[in-house]
Amino acid sequence: MEYELDFVKIFIPKLTYLHNNIIENFIKNKYYYLKQNNIMLSRRDFRSGYPDFNINIYYIFNDDIKNLEELKIRNHWHTIGKTKIEFLILKIFLKNIIIMIINYFI
């Protein structure tokens, strides 16, 4: 049963202000449920979920996270960053489609 309390407190915000004993009991009682529902409980889980994530590159290209610590940067990626990237990829894809359509008719 692998989990990291500091990680859990950041990635499961509802548990942030609870005492460590309460969090540990919760995880021990719900561990298999949390794992089945892909809830990340450790840095290892994060690496498994995002094997290509490079925290240094993400940090360099995002001014809004310059004052965040390591786990908060990872959480930023998990909750906001990956959506930004997906939106950017979609935007580039649509731009290329429009260019292809314009070139087809010219």
C-alpha angles and dihedrals in degrees: 000000000000124000139137118218095210089051094047092050090057100039097043102044094186088067097048099102099034121108114265093245091057092049092048092050090048092051093045092051096043102030098117092042090051092048093048089053093049095246108164114232103169146020088261089059089050092051090049092050095045108025093164096048113121111192093197094056092044090050094050095052099044117070093182092068100048093111097044125105123237099271093045090052090052090048090049089056092046095050105028114003101062089052091051090052093047089050091049092050090049091049092051091047093052092047090054091049091052091049090050091050092048092048090049092057097042 
